[in-house]
Amino acid sequence: MPNQSMNELGFYTLAGAPRSPRDLIAEVREAEALGIGACFISERFNIKEAATLSGAVGAVSERIGIATAATNHNTRHPLVTAAYASTMHHLTDGRFSLGLGRGIDGLFDALGLPRIRTAALEDFVGLMRRLWRGETVLGHDGPCGRYPFLRLDPDFRLHIPMTFTAFGPNSLKLGGRAFDAVVLHTFFTDETTERAVRTVKQAAEQAGRDPADVRVWSCFATIGDHLPYDVRLKKTVGRMATYLQAYGDLMVRTNGWDPAVLARFRADPFVKGFQGALDQKATTAELERVAALIPDEWLAPAATGTPAQCVAAIRRQFDLGCDGVILHGAAPQDLAPIVAEYTRTRDHVRFARLPANPALASGRA
């Protein structure tokens, strides 16, 4: 195991459609052995419930940072979420960050849950911080709901950093003024990444905060050419196609892409009639057909090729202003040759003081 964790690098456990949540045990141990510094947890309402996975990662790890990226504040009572985070904080000796996201409106409509709005998120963050400080909250009536009585433990004096997965400008500004870290979206162009980082940092400064106290993570698709062809196709074309299915207008608008290309993608008879997520359900032959609908430049913001080429692309994310890079879409064993190359050429001085917690800034550990 490396002597020092590389806390500027992260990965998502159980990427894609895992066979079993137990797969994370081997993944987390492999990540720590490689020196990857942070484990991010996404939530799906199947076998990827975030609180359970968080506890499992905390139990089988010794030093890796942990963050949900993301869960949604409207799926649990605030007291349950606050207690979940404080439990994780103590279980991991401060390595945990509670990470929230907006989610998908259509899903919330189907589940009978309120859509998530900026004001509700900001209100909820304030509630969490008060509860972790040991406050008793009486008669709360705000954008995130009405709660007559909320309290964890009056002896608490906890700082549990919070992470926000952000996409559009309003979310990025919210991340900068109210959260401790921001996770960007996959397949952001260089220009979009630079703009997103600048938006977060400026919002932090306008809120009277030190911009350096808000860590911004690039979520960077990392698909080395040592992986089989069908796997690479699923992690590039399949993943992009799934994003375009779910929120293509936002992807295109954010990156300044041609909306006519998205319209052609959606109008394609195969795409239009496909049931389910393309990156999970489509065959290799079907993905090859979809590939013809997606321009190469839309897939270009990723780490691809040899380990050296992947590492050069990863380093470029730091040059664009990001404080950390999530090697997205691959298990640690798939990242091994890339991480080995990164380790060999790493600037140890630049990242020497980064804490394990992925939402804590340098010097705040």
N, C-alpha and C positions, 0 to 999 in steps of 0.2 A: 504494500500500500504506500502511495506517495506520502512524503513527510508533511506536506501541506495541501489542504484542499484548495482547488482553484474556484474561489467563491464568485468569480465573474462568469462562470459557466453553469448552465442548468440543463435539465431534461424533463420531459413529461413522462411520468410513469404510466404504464398501461396504454400506450399510444394506440389509436385505432380501435379495433374491436378485439379485445383480449379474450382468450379462451376461459381464463379464470382470474379472479382478483389475486389469487396466490402468486401469480407471475411477478407481482411487484416485489416479493421478498428477494428473489434472485436479482431483479433489476437494481434495487436499492443497494444491495451488497456489492454488486458489480460496479455501480456508479461510485461508491465510496472507494473501492479498490483502484479505480481509474483516476480518482481525484476530482471528479465532478462535484461542484460545491452545493448545488441546489436541486431539489426535487419538486416539481410542480404537479399539481393534481387537478385534473379537469373532472367535472361531474356529469354523469349520464344516469338517467333513471332506469337503470337495469342492474348491472353488477358493479357500478362505479359510483356508489354513494360516498360523498366527500368526507364526511366525519369518520366513517369506518376506515376508509383508506388512509386518512391522516393518522389515525391511531396506529395502524399497522406499520406505516413508514416510520413513525416515531419509535415504535417498539423494536424494530429490527436495525435501526441505524444508531450511529454513535456521534456523528459530527455533521451530517449533511443538513442544510437548511431546507425547510418545508413551507410551501405556500399553496393554498387553494387558488387556482386560476382557471376557472372560478366556480364559486357557488353563488346562489342568489339569495338575497336577504328576505324575499317574500315567501320562501318555501318552509321556513321554520319560525317559530315564535322568537322574538328578540332575546328573551332570557335563555332559550335553548342554545341559540347561536353564541351568545356571550359566554355561557358556561362551557360550551364546546371549545371555544378559543382559549379560555383560561385553563381548561384541563390540558389542552395541547401545549400551552406555554410552559406549564409546570412539568409535564411529561418529558419535554425535550430540552429543559433548561434554557428556554428562550429562543429556540431555533425556529419557531413557528410564526407564520404570518397568515392572518385571515384575509383571503382574497375574494373580492366580490366582482360581479359583472352584471350587465343589463339583461342578459338572456334574450329570448326571441318572443316577440309579442304574440305571434300566432299560437305558440305553445301555451303561453299563459292564458290566452283566451280559451283554448280548448280545456285547460285544467280548471278554469274558473278562478284563476288567481289575478290580482291586479297587475297591470303592466307597470314596469319599473320606470320611474321618472327621476330626473336629476335631483329634484328637491327631496324626494323620498330617500334616495341614497345618502345625500348629505345629512339629512335628519338622522338616519340610521347610524351613520358613522359617529355622530355626536353622542347618541345613546350608548353605543359600545364603549366609547372612551370614558363616559361618566360611570358606567357600571364597573369597568376595570379599575377605576380610581376608588372604588368602594362606596360610591354614592347610592343613595336611595332615591329613585325617581318616582314621584307621585303625580298622578293626573296628567301624564303626558298626552298631548293631543296635537299631533304634527303630521307632516306629509307622509310619514311612514306608518301612521296608524294611531289608534287611541289605546293607551295602556294605563290602567289605574295605579298599578303598583309593580315596580321592577327593582330587584336588588339581588346581588350575588353574595358578597361578603364585605361587610363594612371595614374589615382590616385590609382589604386589597389596596395596593398601590402599584398597579401593574402598567407597564407600557408594552402593549402588544401591537406591533406595527401592522398596518393594513395595506393591502395591495389591491389595485383596480385594473381590470382588463379593459382597455379603452380603444375606441376606434375613431369615432367622429370628433369634431372640434370641441363640442360641449363636454363630452366625456373626458377628453384629454385635459381640458381646463379644470374639471372637477378633480381629476387625479392629482393635478399639481397643487391645488389649494387645500385638499382635504385628506389625501392619502399619503402613505409613506413610500410607495412604489407604484409604478405603472408598467403593465405588460402590453406591448403593442401587438398588432395582428400579423399573421404570416403573409408573405408575398407583398410586403410594402416595398415600393420602389425606393431608391436612394433619396430622391427628392421628398417623398412622402415621409420617410423615416426622419430626415433632418427637420422637416416642418413639425412633425409630431413631437420630437424631443424639445424643440424650441417652444412649442405651445405649452407643454407641461412645465418647463422650467420658468417661463415667463409668468404663468399663472401662479406658481409657487411664490415668485418674487413679489407679485402684485398683492398676494395675501399676507405679505410680511414674513415669509419664510425664506430660509436659505435654499436656493435651488439645488444645491449640492446634497441636501438632505432627502431629496426625492429621487430614488433610483429608478431609471428607465431601462426596461428589459426589451431587447429585440427578440421577437419570436421568429426564429430564422430556420426555415426548412433546410435540413441537412441530410443529403442523400448522396453518399459516396458511390463511385462507380464500382466499388468492390461488392455492392449488393446485386442480386440477380435482377435481370431486366424487368420481369413482371412486378417485382417489389418496387423498383424505381418508378415504373409507370404509375402504380397505384399511389405512391407518395408525392408525385408531381401532378400529373394530369388528373388522377382520381380525386386528389384533395382539392385542387383548384376548382374542378367541376362541381364538387360538393359545396364549396363556398358560393359558387355562382348560383347553384340551386337555392341555397338558403337566403343569401343576402347579396345577390349580384349587383344590385343598383348601388349599394353602399361601397362595395369593393371598387366598382368602376368609377364612381364619383370621387372617392378618396384618392385614387391613384391617377386621376385624369385620363383614364382610358376611353376608347371610342365606344359609346353606348350602342352603336350599330352592331358591333361584334357580339355584345351580350344579347341583343335582340335575335341575331341569327342563331346563337347557341340555344336560346330558349325555344325558338321556332323549329329547331331540328326535330323531325318526327320521333327519332329514338329517344332523345333527351326528354321531349315533351311527354312521352308515354312511359318513361322509366319509373318504376316504383321503388322508393328507398334512396339511400345515399349512394352515389356512384362509386365512392372510394371503398365502400363496404360490400356492395352487391354486384358490381359490374365485373365481367370476365376480362381477361387480358385483351381478347379480340374486340370486345365492346369498348374498352378504354382506348384502344388504337383508333377506333372510329371517332371517339370524342376528341382525341388529340388534334384531329384536323380542324376542329372548331375553335381551338384556343391558340392564340398567337404565341410564338416563342418568347416574345418580350414580356408577356404576362407571367411566364414561368421563370424568367431569368433571375428575379431577386431571391436567390437560394444558394446554398453551398453545395456544389456539385463537382464531380470529377475526381481527381486523385486526392489523397490526403492533403498534399501541399496546396492544391487549388482550393480545397474546402477551407483550409485554415486561413488562406489569404482572404477569402470572402468573409469569414467570421471576423477577422481583424478589421475589415472594412466597416463593420457595424460599429465598432468602437470609434473609428475615425468619424463616423456620422454623428457621434455624440451619445450613443447608448452606453450605459454603465454596466450592462450584463448582456449575455447572449444565451438564449434558450435554444439548444440544439434540437429543433422540433421534429417530431414525427418518427423518431427512431429510438429503439431500446439501447441501453448502454453497450451491449455486446455488438450492436451494429455500428456504434460510434467508436469502437476501440481504436482502429488505426488512425482515425482523425484526431481523437483526443491524444494519442501517443505523439503524433506530429506536433500538435499544439503545445503539449508539455515540453517537448524538446526545444522549442523556440520561444517559449513564453517569457514575457517581460515580468519577472517576479517582483521587481521593485514597484511597478505601476499599481499592482493589485495587492500589495502586501498587507494592507490594513483593512481590507473588506471583511466585514463580519460574515459569519455563516448564515445568519438570518437574511433571506433574500430581499427584505424590505428595510433593512437597517443600513444607513449610510456609514461610510468609513469613519471610524472613531467613536461610533455610538454603541458598539457592542457591549 
